[in-house]
Amino acid sequence: MSVNERRKYLKLVLSRYVQSGRKERIQLLTEMGEVTGLHRKSLIRLMNMPILERALRKVRLKARWDGVAVVEVVRIVWERLDYVCAEQLIPALLDTACQLAEWEESTLTAEVEEKLSSISRATVQRHRIRPRG
């Protein structure tokens, strides 16, 4: 029996469950347990819920931590360091970015510099930056 079928069955039995006394509820719980395969405590919890509808999943939108400027600086530094892996790129990222900014090969604002100092290896790998070519 699928979850939706169980919910439909429980909706049908709900009116009888609410109107019945203690002895009838015991019998109803036994019957519902045999039909649905659920444990009695689960059935009691479901029957005492305000509604038997399944809750909709909440969609969580995660804000982008880094912007286009950060990704561009990471790409430039990565190219200048001959496409090293993220583990080797992270320790040299901020120093190399500052050096490249002095040589005017990239622009480095205070916000970008702050984000580069705390960027994680996983964030760098997630961008899956590929060499141009």
WOZINOR-V220684 format. One record per backbone hydrogen bond with DSSP energy under -0.5 kcal/mol. NH is the residue of the N-H (numbers start at 1). CO is the residue of the C=O. If there is no record, write none. Layout:
BEGIN
nh->[NH/NH]
co->[CO/CO]
END
This chain:
BEGIN
nh->[6/7/8/9/10/11/12/13/14/15/17/18/19/20/25/26/27/28/29/30/31/32/33/34/35/36/37/43/44/45/46/47/48/49/59/60/61/62/63/71/72/73/74/75/76/77/78/79/80/81/82/83/88/89/90/91/92/93/93/94/96/97/98/99/100/101/102/103/104/105/106/113/114/115/116/117/118/118/124/125/126/127/128]
co->[2/3/4/5/6/7/8/9/10/11/13/14/15/16/21/22/23/24/25/26/27/28/29/30/31/32/33/39/40/41/42/43/44/46/57/58/59/60/61/67/68/69/70/71/72/73/74/75/76/77/79/78/85/85/86/87/88/89/90/90/92/93/94/95/96/97/98/99/101/100/100/109/110/111/112/113/114/115/120/121/122/123/125]
END
